[in-house]
């Protein structure tokens, strides 16, 4: 299989990261969301949950199922999800609109409880955004994009200490990219914000 190019020119003439080529869903996500700073408990809980569900799957699968995930997890209201019991988990395991993985569903509920506990310690927003790298340089090409960094390792450890599940360093680096803690738009991409 050929290596994916670092940059592509889309049908609209815009230069984008190579991974954003191939579907309107990817282009829309790349252009409007990926790398844009995400703040707030609900939005960050959603991104952590979706990144955990993505583990082992193509991101396009999660993007296309996102409306069903929002419906299944009460629009990522941590208070509602924390109240989910065995009947709710059984219902979610039958929901063909989402990824039906018991460990990931259980992690989403576990993480809702952890989100609520964090409120007394500054909240999920403060915890996640305390792990922004002191310095970060956009990759010159896709091959320079790391799978994890010291900051994502530290974030994963901090989240696990706070009671979160399914938040490994690679998953957390993907969340850091998605939530704008780092700008990994390849140099030359029209969406990049830093040199």
N, C-alpha and C positions, 0 to 999 in steps of 0.2 A: 504494500500500500504506500502511496506517495505521501511524503511529509506535507503537512498543512502549511501553507504560506503564512508568514507573520502578518502580512497586511493584504487586504483585498479591496478592490474598488467595487462598490455595490451598484445595483441597477440605477441608483440615483446619482452616481458619480462621486459619492463620498468614500474616502479611504477609511477602512475600519480594521480592527483586529481580525486576524484570519479566522478565528473560531466563530465569528459572527456571520460568516458566509453560509449560505445554504438554506436558510428558511426565514420567512418573515418574522416568526416568533423570536428567533435568535437576534435578528437585526433590531427589532423593537426593544428587546430587553437590553441589548448592548447600548443602544442609543439613549434610552430614557432612564435606565435604572442602574446597570452595573457600574460600580465605582462612584455612584452618587451617595453622599453621606446620608446615612439612615440614623435617625434618632427616635427615641421613645420606646417604652417597654413593649407595646404590642407589636410594633414593626420589627423590632430586633428579635423578639420571641418567634415571630413568623419566619424570619430569615434563618435563624438557628435551626428551627424545626425543618424547614424545607431543605437546608443543606444536609441535615442528618438523613432525611429520606432519600436524598440524591445519591448518597454513598453507594457506589457500585453500579449506578445507573447513569444514563445520559441526562444532562441537565434539561434537554428538550422535553423529556418525559415529565419532569416536575413542572416545567413552565406550562405545559398543556393541561396538567391536572391541577394547577393552582386554584382555580375557582372551586373545584371539588374539595381541595384541602381546606380552603377558607370556610366552606360550609360545614365540613366534618369537624373542624376544630373551633367552631363558634367565632369565626373571624379572628382567631388567635387571642381571644380574651382569656388570659391566664387564670382568672378566678373561675370561669366556667369550666375550663379544661381540667383544672385541679380537682374539681368535684366529680369528674368522670369516674365511674366505677366499673365493675366487671361487665355489666350489661352494655355499657357504652363501648368498651373495648371490643366486645363480641360484635356489636353493630358495626364498628369501624372495620373489623376483619371481613365483613360481608360487603363493604362499600367498594364497588368496582371502580369508582371515580378516583380513588386514591391508590397509593402503593400499599398493599395489604401485607405488611411485615410486622409481626407481633412485637419484636424487640424495638422497632422504631416507633410504633404506636405507644408502647409502654414508656419509652424514653420521652415522648412528647408530653405525656401526663406527668411523669416524674419531673420534667423540666418546668412544667407549669407550677408545681409546688415550689421548686427552687426559685423561680421568678418572684413568687409572692414573699418568700423568706428574705430575698434580697432588698425588698422595699425598706426595711429598717436599716440597711447598710448603704444607702445611697442609690440603690436600684440597679437593674440590669444595664441601663444606659451608661451609668458611671463606671461599672465594672468593665464593660466591653471597651469603652472609649479610653480607659486608662492604659490600654495596650497598643496605642498608636505608636509606630516606630519613631524614634527621634529623627531618623533620616530615612529616606526611601527614594530610589531612582527608578523611573519607568524602564521596563526592559526594552532593549534595542530590537529584540526579536522574541518570538514565542519561546524559544529554547532557554531563554534566560529567566523565565518565570518560575519561581521556586514552588515546590509542593507544600513546604512549610518553612517557617522562620523561627528564630528564637522567640519572637513576640507571639506567634501563634501557639508555640509550645507553652509559653507562660500563660496565655489566655486559656488554653485547654486545661491546664493544671488549676488555675483559679476557678474556672467553672466547675470542674470536678469536685474541688474542695467545697464549693457552695452547694453541692448536691446534684449537679447536672449529669446527664448520661448521654452517650453517643456524641461526644464533643471532642474528638481527637484533634491533634494538631493540624492534620491535613484538612479536615472538615472546617476547622476554625480559620485556617488561612483562606479557604474559599469564602467563608463568611466575611472575613476582613476585606477581601477584594470586592465582594458584592455590596458591602455596606459602606464602602468608601474610606475605610481606615488606611488603605493603601491605594495608589493609583497604578494599576498594572495594565492600563491601555498601552499597547506597544507604541514606541516612539514613531510618530508619523500618523497615528490614528487621530481623526478629527475630534474625538471625545476626550483625549488626555488633557489633564489640567496642569501637569508639572513637566519640567524638562526631563 
